[in-house]
Amino acid sequence: MKQLRHIRICLVWSVFGCLAQSLPAIAQAGSAAVPQQADAERDGQHDFDFEIGRWNIHLSRLKDRLVGSKTWIQFDGTSVTRKVWDGRANLEEFETDSPTGHIEGLTLRVYNTKTHLWSIYWANSTDPDLGQPIQPMVGKFTNGRGEFYDQELWQGKAVYVRFIWSNITPNSAHFEQAYSNDGGKTWEVNWITDQTRVEDKAQ
């Protein structure tokens, strides 16, 4: 257990170390490109406040991506999100299980007060290098819906990746991840989570 705790602490500091690097350009997902700068009249640094606390998580994950798979694997678990920098950032620990697998992840979300955009970093416990190269999903919330984009390698090929947060209430939220291998013309959803609050605030 001490070794596992040490690994988690190292992982957290590795993610925070990423903040020292300059953020890459936002992926241009066809006509659905995220703007380089959000509306200066709106301060979105509290848009992820709803996520602070403990949650029960139900995850549906597509078995295979971008091959026409129709098989979904069901996971159940929990997540805990804690506020950092008075709400300008937050850190989430995510853990789910299915009969065939286990997923343990860490998400760091950071708000840029100059661009009014969020950057989202994800680390999987099975990938100690946090992926290469390290880059965030970037985007914002509009009318209660959050959209975030980047470009990544999937099985050696560049794909666009999209996060969408929607149906947000004080005690529930819906999240989807999708991939596009045609420049953002079409998207395949491969990860869906629905969460229900366990308690109001993480300790």
C-alpha positions in Angstrom: 0.0 0.0 0.0 2.9 2.4 0.8 4.4 1.7 -2.7 1.0 2.3 -4.3 0.6 5.6 -2.4 4.1 6.7 -3.5 3.2 5.9 -7.1 0.0 8.0 -6.9 1.9 11.0 -5.3 4.5 10.8 -8.0 1.8 10.7 -10.7 0.1 13.8 -9.2 3.3 15.8 -9.2 4.1 14.6 -12.7 0.8 16.0 -13.9 1.4 19.4 -12.2 4.8 19.5 -13.8 3.0 19.6 -17.2 1.7 23.1 -16.4 5.2 24.5 -16.9 5.1 23.6 -20.6 3.4 25.9 -23.1 0.0 24.8 -24.2 -0.3 23.5 -27.8 -2.7 24.9 -30.4 -6.3 23.7 -30.1 -7.1 20.9 -32.5 -9.0 22.1 -35.6 -11.9 19.6 -35.7 -13.3 20.5 -39.1 -15.9 23.2 -38.9 -16.3 22.5 -35.2 -13.0 24.1 -34.2 -12.8 25.5 -30.7 -12.1 29.3 -30.7 -8.6 30.4 -29.7 -10.1 32.9 -27.2 -13.5 32.8 -25.5 -15.8 35.7 -25.0 -13.9 38.1 -22.7 -17.2 39.2 -21.0 -17.6 35.8 -19.4 -15.4 34.4 -16.6 -15.7 30.6 -16.7 -13.3 29.8 -13.8 -16.1 28.3 -11.8 -17.6 26.2 -14.6 -16.2 22.9 -13.1 -17.3 23.7 -9.5 -20.2 21.2 -10.0 -17.6 18.5 -10.1 -16.1 19.1 -6.7 -17.1 16.2 -4.4 -17.5 12.4 -4.4 -19.4 10.6 -7.1 -20.7 7.1 -8.0 -19.7 6.5 -11.6 -21.3 4.3 -14.3 -19.0 4.0 -17.4 -19.8 2.5 -20.8 -16.7 2.0 -22.8 -16.7 0.9 -26.5 -14.6 -2.3 -26.8 -12.8 -1.3 -30.0 -12.4 2.2 -31.4 -12.8 3.4 -35.0 -13.5 -0.2 -36.4 -17.3 -0.2 -36.3 -17.6 -2.0 -32.9 -21.0 -2.2 -31.3 -19.9 -3.9 -28.2 -19.9 -1.9 -25.0 -18.2 -2.8 -21.7 -19.9 -1.7 -18.5 -17.9 -0.4 -15.5 -19.0 0.9 -12.1 -16.9 2.9 -9.6 -16.3 6.2 -7.9 -14.5 9.5 -8.4 -13.3 12.3 -6.1 -12.6 15.8 -7.3 -10.9 18.4 -5.1 -10.6 22.1 -5.7 -7.2 23.7 -6.4 -6.2 27.3 -6.6 -9.5 28.6 -5.3 -11.4 26.9 -8.2 -9.1 27.9 -11.0 -8.0 24.2 -11.1 -9.2 20.9 -9.8 -7.9 17.4 -9.4 -10.0 14.2 -9.9 -9.2 10.6 -8.9 -11.2 8.1 -11.0 -11.5 4.4 -10.4 -13.9 1.9 -12.0 -14.2 -1.9 -12.4 -15.9 -4.4 -14.7 -15.8 -8.2 -14.7 -13.0 -7.9 -17.3 -10.9 -4.9 -16.3 -10.0 -2.1 -14.0 -9.5 1.6 -14.8 -7.7 4.0 -12.5 -7.1 7.6 -13.7 -6.2 11.1 -12.7 -7.6 14.3 -14.3 -6.2 17.7 -13.8 -8.3 20.7 -15.1 -6.7 24.2 -15.2 -8.4 27.5 -16.1 -6.6 30.2 -18.0 -7.9 33.6 -16.9 -6.4 35.3 -19.9 -7.9 33.1 -22.7 -11.0 32.1 -20.6 -10.3 28.5 -21.7 -9.9 25.3 -19.7 -7.0 22.8 -20.3 -7.7 19.2 -19.2 -4.9 16.6 -18.6 -5.7 12.9 -18.2 -3.4 10.2 -16.9 -4.0 6.5 -16.8 -2.3 4.4 -14.0 -1.2 1.9 -16.7 0.7 4.7 -18.6 3.3 6.1 -16.2 4.7 8.4 -18.9 1.3 10.2 -19.1 1.3 9.7 -22.9 3.7 11.2 -25.4 3.6 14.0 -26.2 1.8 15.4 -23.1 -0.9 17.8 -24.2 -4.3 18.9 -22.9 -7.8 18.9 -24.1 -8.8 22.6 -24.5 -12.2 24.3 -24.5 -14.9 26.0 -22.6 -18.5 25.9 -21.4 -21.3 27.6 -23.3 -24.9 27.6 -21.9 -24.1 24.8 -19.5 -22.4 22.6 -22.1 -18.7 22.0 -22.1 -16.7 21.1 -25.3 -13.0 20.3 -25.4 -10.8 19.2 -28.2 -7.3 18.0 -29.1 -5.4 15.9 -31.6 -3.8 12.6 -30.5 -2.3 9.4 -31.9 -4.5 6.3 -31.8 -2.8 3.1 -32.9 -0.2 5.1 -34.8 -2.7 7.4 -36.6 -3.6 11.0 -35.8 -7.2 11.5 -34.7 -9.3 14.3 -33.3 -10.6 13.8 -29.7 -13.7 15.5 -28.3 -14.9 15.8 -24.7 -18.5 16.9 -24.0 -20.0 17.6 -20.6 -23.8 18.0 -20.5 -27.0 17.5 -18.5 -25.3 19.0 -15.4 -27.4 19.3 -12.2 -26.3 19.7 -8.6 -26.3 15.9 -8.2 -25.6 14.4 -11.6 -23.7 15.0 -14.8 -23.1 13.3 -18.2 -19.8 13.0 -20.0 -18.9 11.6 -23.5 -15.6 11.1 -25.3 -15.5 10.8 -29.1 -12.9 10.2 -31.8 -12.8 11.4 -35.4 -10.5 10.0 -38.1 -11.9 12.2 -40.9 -11.0 15.7 -39.7 -14.1 16.2 -37.6 -16.7 15.4 -40.2 -18.0 12.4 -38.2 -17.5 11.3 -34.6 -17.6 8.0 -32.9 -18.5 8.1 -29.2 -16.3 5.5 -27.3 -16.6 6.5 -23.6 -19.8 7.5 -21.7 -20.0 8.2 -18.0 -23.0 9.1 -15.9 -22.3 10.2 -12.3 -24.4 10.6 -9.2 -23.2 12.6 -6.2 -22.4 10.8 -3.0 -21.7 13.9 -0.8 -21.5 17.6 -1.3 -17.8 18.3 -1.0 -14.6 16.2 -1.1 -12.6 16.2 2.1 
